[in-house]
Amino acid sequence: MEFAYSAKAQDYITRLQAFMAQEVYPAEKAYYGGFSHSPDHTKWQQPEIMESLKAKAKAAGLWNLFSPHAEHGLNNADYAPLAEITGRSFIAPEVFNCNAPDTGNMEVLIKYGSPEQQKQWLEPLLAGEVRSAFCMTEPDVASSDATNMQATAIVEGDEVVLNGRKWWSSGIGHPHCKVVIFMGLTDPTAEKHRQHSMVLVPMDAVGVKIERMLPVFGVYDEPFGHGEVTFTNVRLPVSSIIAGAGRGFEIAQGRLGPGRIHHCMRAIGASERALELLCQRAMTRVAFGKPLAKLGGNADIVANCRMAIEQARLLTLKAAWMMDTVGVKGAMSEISQIKVIAPNVAQQVIDAAIQIHGAAGLSDDFPLTALFAYARVLRLADGPDEVHRGLIAKLEYKKQLAKLTT
């Protein structure tokens, strides 16, 4: 594994950092200033400044950086440091059309979509003209085990009929969200991982209803949002099924590998911003006659944060490198390891930053509470810590057993 970034990655790092400093950070205040703060998603609007930023990013050649299929041709190891940079700002991923869940949905359509599906949905997604959501998690079952899924996608002749209730469908409140990928049970008699299908569902299809938006720590995450959605006898052409019936789990596994790299590197970026704020506060704030930096165990806290971030970054970069060299299956343990480590490190660092800021750290004057909520949520999103630890242990036992039998 090379520890230095490639020349291509270095070029994009320099350009992206400059764009963030010149365009993104200065726009954050204006972006958040126009929200309705309403639980009614129909009142949400995309801030005008976002479309301006997207146009500038596209003109600068900083567009669809996540995709190895784009003109940039960045692999996972090249894209990882760019995801870290964008993770320093909540608005940055959308600026560069690298926002979840759109990135995962686009990768699904690139890899598994039919030409018709790609024309109808992939092209406008790649152009940043629409947004999308992913509907898998359900309120009435433990969705950490996706085989529990109760929602159905039943093939009837030349149609597929969808029924079920989904929630935590991230991005579904966005005014530009026009399509969702719905995962449902098609054939309960098939082999366990061949029972489910993924279906492209236009948001305006008859029978699709957003029942409510779900707050995260009391905040609705406008204009993105996380919704509870019902699908009642939604009838679509069978051509809406991605890659054919019964391939839902196959697609899901292909979707999650790169997405976890993106999530983890963004979490590391959030950690870096929090540590930056922590140090600035510690060096400029005085209590009991000394800067906070020289009080108590604060030096140890800063050192521990720095060491934790560096370890998380190196492991995430190793996982990205392994995905590029041996594929997702060969990197399964490392992908699960970073999915546990990166959000926990972010939570630890952001919590320390909040503590150093005192009461100010709990306010909206700093981005720390939003960053903390993001890190805590990420310990559940794309599989809870416990599921990933279980897989890591399973793979480790298998590896150790192989040593004993050789």
C-alpha positions in Angstrom: 0.0 0.0 0.0 1.3 3.5 -0.9 1.0 6.0 1.8 1.3 9.0 -0.5 -1.8 10.1 -2.5 -1.5 9.7 -6.3 -0.6 12.7 -8.4 -4.2 12.8 -9.7 -5.6 12.7 -6.1 -3.1 15.5 -5.0 -4.3 17.7 -7.9 -8.0 17.2 -6.9 -7.2 17.8 -3.2 -5.6 21.1 -4.0 -8.4 22.2 -6.2 -11.1 21.0 -3.8 -9.6 22.7 -0.8 -9.4 26.0 -2.7 -13.0 25.7 -3.8 -14.1 24.9 -0.2 -12.3 27.9 1.2 -13.4 30.3 -1.6 -17.0 29.2 -2.1 -18.4 26.6 0.3 -17.5 27.7 3.8 -18.5 31.4 3.1 -21.9 30.2 1.8 -22.8 28.1 4.8 -24.4 30.9 6.8 -26.6 32.0 3.8 -27.6 28.4 3.1 -29.0 27.8 6.6 -30.5 31.3 6.9 -33.6 30.7 4.8 -35.1 27.5 6.3 -38.8 27.3 7.3 -38.0 25.1 10.4 -41.3 23.3 9.8 -42.0 19.6 10.1 -44.1 20.0 6.9 -41.7 19.0 4.1 -44.0 20.7 1.5 -42.8 24.0 2.8 -39.1 23.2 2.3 -37.2 24.9 -0.4 -33.7 24.3 -1.9 -31.7 27.5 -0.9 -30.9 29.4 -4.1 -27.2 29.5 -3.2 -26.9 25.8 -3.6 -27.7 25.8 -7.3 -25.2 28.6 -7.8 -22.5 26.6 -6.0 -23.4 23.4 -8.0 -22.9 25.4 -11.3 -19.5 26.7 -10.1 -18.4 23.2 -9.0 -19.4 21.7 -12.4 -17.6 24.5 -14.2 -14.5 23.9 -12.1 -14.5 20.2 -13.0 -15.3 19.1 -9.4 -18.4 17.2 -10.2 -19.4 13.5 -9.7 -16.0 12.9 -8.1 -17.3 9.8 -6.3 -17.7 7.8 -9.5 -14.9 5.9 -11.1 -17.0 5.8 -14.2 -17.0 9.6 -14.5 -14.5 11.5 -16.6 -12.2 11.9 -13.6 -11.7 8.1 -13.3 -10.9 8.4 -9.6 -10.7 5.1 -7.7 -11.6 4.6 -4.1 -8.2 5.5 -2.8 -8.2 8.7 -4.9 -11.6 9.7 -3.8 -11.2 9.0 -0.1 -9.3 12.2 0.8 -11.8 14.2 -1.3 -14.6 12.7 0.7 -12.8 13.8 3.9 -12.6 17.3 2.7 -16.3 17.5 1.8 -17.1 16.0 5.2 -16.0 19.2 6.9 -19.2 20.9 5.7 -22.8 19.6 5.6 -23.5 21.3 2.4 -20.4 20.3 0.5 -21.4 16.8 -0.7 -24.4 18.2 -2.6 -22.3 21.0 -4.1 -20.1 18.4 -5.9 -23.0 16.0 -6.6 -21.4 13.5 -4.2 -24.2 13.4 -1.6 -25.8 10.3 -0.1 -28.0 8.4 -0.9 -27.7 9.7 -4.5 -24.1 8.4 -4.9 -25.2 4.9 -3.9 -28.3 5.0 -6.1 -26.2 6.2 -9.0 -23.7 3.4 -8.6 -26.6 0.9 -8.5 -27.9 2.3 -11.8 -24.5 2.4 -13.4 -23.8 -1.2 -12.4 -27.2 -2.8 -12.6 -29.6 -0.4 -14.4 -31.1 -1.1 -17.8 -30.4 1.4 -20.6 -34.0 2.7 -20.2 -33.5 3.1 -16.4 -30.2 4.9 -16.9 -31.8 7.3 -19.4 -34.8 8.1 -17.2 -33.0 8.4 -13.8 -29.2 8.0 -14.0 -28.7 10.9 -16.4 -30.6 13.5 -14.5 -29.0 12.3 -11.2 -25.5 12.6 -12.7 -26.5 16.1 -13.9 -27.7 17.1 -10.5 -31.1 17.9 -11.8 -33.0 15.6 -9.4 -32.4 13.9 -6.1 -33.3 10.4 -4.8 -33.9 8.3 -1.7 -33.5 4.7 -0.7 -36.4 2.9 1.0 -35.3 -0.2 2.9 -35.6 0.3 6.7 -39.0 -0.5 8.2 -40.6 0.6 11.5 -42.1 -2.7 12.6 -39.1 -5.0 12.2 -35.4 -5.0 13.3 -34.0 -3.7 10.0 -30.4 -4.5 11.0 -31.4 -7.9 9.7 -32.8 -7.1 6.2 -34.2 -10.6 5.8 -36.9 -9.4 8.3 -38.4 -7.1 5.6 -42.2 -7.2 5.4 -42.8 -4.8 2.5 -43.6 -6.6 -0.7 -42.8 -6.2 -4.4 -45.0 -8.8 -6.1 -44.8 -9.5 -9.8 -48.2 -9.7 -11.4 -48.0 -10.2 -15.2 -46.2 -7.2 -16.7 -46.5 -5.2 -13.5 -44.8 -5.1 -10.1 -47.1 -4.2 -7.1 -45.6 -2.6 -4.0 -47.0 -2.5 -0.5 -45.4 -1.6 2.8 -44.2 1.1 5.1 -40.6 2.4 5.2 -38.9 4.9 7.4 -35.7 6.8 7.8 -35.8 7.3 4.0 -33.1 9.9 3.9 -33.4 12.7 1.4 -37.0 12.1 0.7 -38.1 15.5 2.0 -35.9 17.3 -0.6 -38.0 19.3 -3.1 -35.9 17.8 -5.9 -36.4 14.2 -4.8 -38.1 12.6 -7.8 -37.4 8.9 -7.4 -36.7 6.2 -4.7 -35.3 2.8 -4.8 -37.7 0.5 -2.9 -36.6 -2.9 -1.6 -39.3 -5.5 -1.0 -40.0 -9.2 -0.7 -40.9 -10.8 -4.0 -40.6 -14.6 -3.5 -40.6 -15.9 0.2 -40.1 -19.5 -1.1 -36.7 -18.6 -2.8 -33.3 -19.0 -1.3 -32.9 -16.5 1.6 -30.9 -14.0 -0.4 -32.8 -14.3 -3.6 -36.2 -13.4 -2.2 -36.1 -9.6 -2.5 -36.1 -7.1 -5.4 -35.2 -3.4 -5.8 -37.6 -1.3 -7.7 -37.4 2.3 -9.1 -40.4 4.3 -7.9 -41.2 7.8 -9.1 -42.3 9.9 -6.2 -45.4 10.9 -8.0 -46.6 7.3 -8.5 -50.1 6.6 -7.3 -50.0 5.1 -3.8 -46.7 6.7 -2.6 -47.3 8.9 0.4 -44.9 10.6 2.8 -46.6 10.2 6.1 -44.3 12.3 8.2 -40.8 13.6 8.5 -38.7 12.3 11.4 -36.7 14.6 13.6 -33.1 13.6 14.6 -32.4 15.0 18.1 -35.3 17.4 17.5 -34.0 18.7 14.1 -35.7 17.9 10.8 -32.6 18.2 8.7 -34.2 20.5 6.2 -34.3 20.5 3.2 -33.0 16.9 3.1 -35.1 15.1 5.8 -35.7 11.6 6.8 -39.3 10.3 6.1 -41.7 7.6 6.9 -43.3 6.6 3.6 -46.2 4.3 2.8 -46.6 2.3 -0.5 -50.2 1.2 -1.1 -50.8 -0.9 -4.1 -48.3 1.0 -6.1 -48.4 -0.5 -9.6 -45.4 0.0 -11.9 -44.2 -1.7 -15.1 -42.1 -4.8 -14.4 -39.3 -3.0 -16.2 -39.0 -0.8 -13.1 -37.3 -3.7 -11.2 -33.5 -3.2 -11.2 -31.6 -6.1 -12.8 -34.6 -8.4 -12.5 -36.6 -10.0 -9.6 -34.8 -11.6 -6.7 -31.5 -9.6 -7.0 -32.1 -7.1 -4.2 -29.5 -8.5 -1.8 -26.9 -8.8 -4.5 -27.4 -5.2 -5.4 -27.4 -4.1 -1.8 -24.0 -5.6 -1.1 -22.6 -4.0 -4.2 -24.0 -0.7 -3.2 -22.7 -0.6 0.4 -19.0 -1.1 0.0 -18.0 2.2 -1.6 -20.7 4.0 0.3 -19.1 3.1 3.6 -15.8 4.4 2.5 -17.5 7.7 1.6 -19.3 7.9 5.0 -16.2 7.1 7.0 -14.0 9.6 5.2 -16.6 12.3 5.6 -16.8 11.4 9.3 -13.0 11.9 9.5 -13.4 15.3 7.9 -16.1 16.2 10.5 -13.6 15.1 13.2 -10.9 17.3 11.7 -13.2 20.3 11.7 -14.2 19.6 15.3 -10.6 19.3 16.4 -9.7 22.5 14.6 -12.5 24.3 16.5 -11.5 22.7 19.8 -7.9 23.9 19.5 -8.9 27.4 18.4 -11.1 27.6 21.5 -8.6 26.1 23.8 -5.8 28.5 22.7 -7.9 31.7 22.8 -10.2 31.2 25.8 -8.8 32.0 29.3 -10.0 30.6 32.6 -8.4 30.8 36.0 -5.6 32.9 34.6 -4.6 30.4 31.9 -5.6 29.4 28.3 -7.9 26.4 28.4 -5.1 24.6 26.4 -3.0 24.6 29.6 -5.7 23.6 32.0 -6.3 20.1 33.5 -5.9 17.2 31.0 -6.8 19.2 27.9 -3.4 18.5 26.3 -4.0 14.8 26.7 -7.5 15.2 25.2 -6.1 16.9 22.1 -3.3 14.3 21.7 -5.8 11.5 22.0 -8.1 13.1 19.4 -5.2 13.5 17.0 -4.0 9.9 17.4 -7.5 8.5 17.0 -8.2 10.5 13.8 -4.9 9.4 12.3 -5.6 5.7 13.1 -9.1 6.0 11.7 -7.9 7.7 8.5 -5.1 5.1 7.9 -7.5 2.2 8.3 -10.1 3.8 6.0 -7.4 4.4 3.4 -6.3 0.8 3.7 -9.9 -0.4 3.2 -10.2 1.9 0.1 -6.9 0.6 -1.3 -8.0 -3.0 -0.7 -11.3 -2.4 -2.5 -9.3 -1.1 -5.5 -6.9 -4.1 -5.5 -8.8 -7.1 -4.2 -12.4 -6.0 -4.4 -15.2 -5.6 -1.9 -15.3 -9.2 -0.8 -11.6 -9.2 -0.1 -12.0 -6.0 2.0 -15.1 -7.0 4.0 -13.5 -7.1 7.4 -11.7 -3.8 6.8 -14.9 -2.1 5.5 -16.8 -3.2 8.7 -13.9 -2.2 10.9 -13.9 1.4 9.6 -17.6 1.6 9.7 -17.4 1.0 13.5 -14.2 3.0 14.1 -14.7 6.2 12.1 -18.1 7.3 13.6 -17.0 6.4 17.1 -13.9 8.5 16.7 -15.9 11.4 15.3 -18.3 11.2 18.3 -15.4 11.2 20.7 -13.6 14.2 19.1 -16.8 16.2 18.6 -17.9 15.5 22.2 -14.5 16.8 23.4 -14.9 19.9 21.2 -18.3 20.6 22.7 -16.9 20.3 26.2 -14.1 22.8 25.5 -16.6 25.2 24.1 -18.8 25.0 27.2 -22.3 26.2 26.8 -21.5 27.7 23.4 -20.8 24.2 22.2 -24.5 23.4 22.7 -25.7 26.4 20.6 -26.0 26.9 16.8 -23.2 29.4 16.9 -20.9 26.5 16.2 -21.6 23.4 14.0 -20.7 21.0 16.8 -24.2 19.8 17.9 -25.0 19.0 14.2 -21.7 17.2 13.7 -22.3 15.2 16.9 -25.8 14.2 15.8 -24.3 13.2 12.4 -21.7 11.0 14.0 -24.2 9.3 16.4 -26.6 8.6 13.5 -23.8 7.1 11.5 -23.3 4.4 14.1 -26.7 3.1 13.0 -26.8 4.0 9.3 -25.6 1.3 6.8 -25.6 -1.3 9.6 -25.2 -0.7 13.4 -21.9 -1.2 15.2 -23.0 -4.6 16.5 -23.7 -6.1 13.1 -20.3 -5.0 11.8 -18.5 -6.3 14.9 -20.3 -9.6 14.4 -19.0 -9.8 10.8 -15.5 -8.9 11.8 -15.5 -11.6 14.5 -16.9 -14.2 12.0 -14.2 -13.4 9.4 -11.5 -13.5 12.1 -12.6 -16.9 13.4 -12.6 -18.2 9.8 -9.1 -16.9 9.2 -7.8 -18.3 12.5 -9.5 -21.7 11.8 -7.8 -21.9 8.4 -4.4 -21.5 10.2 -5.2 -24.4 12.5 -6.1 -26.7 9.7 -3.1 -26.1 7.5 
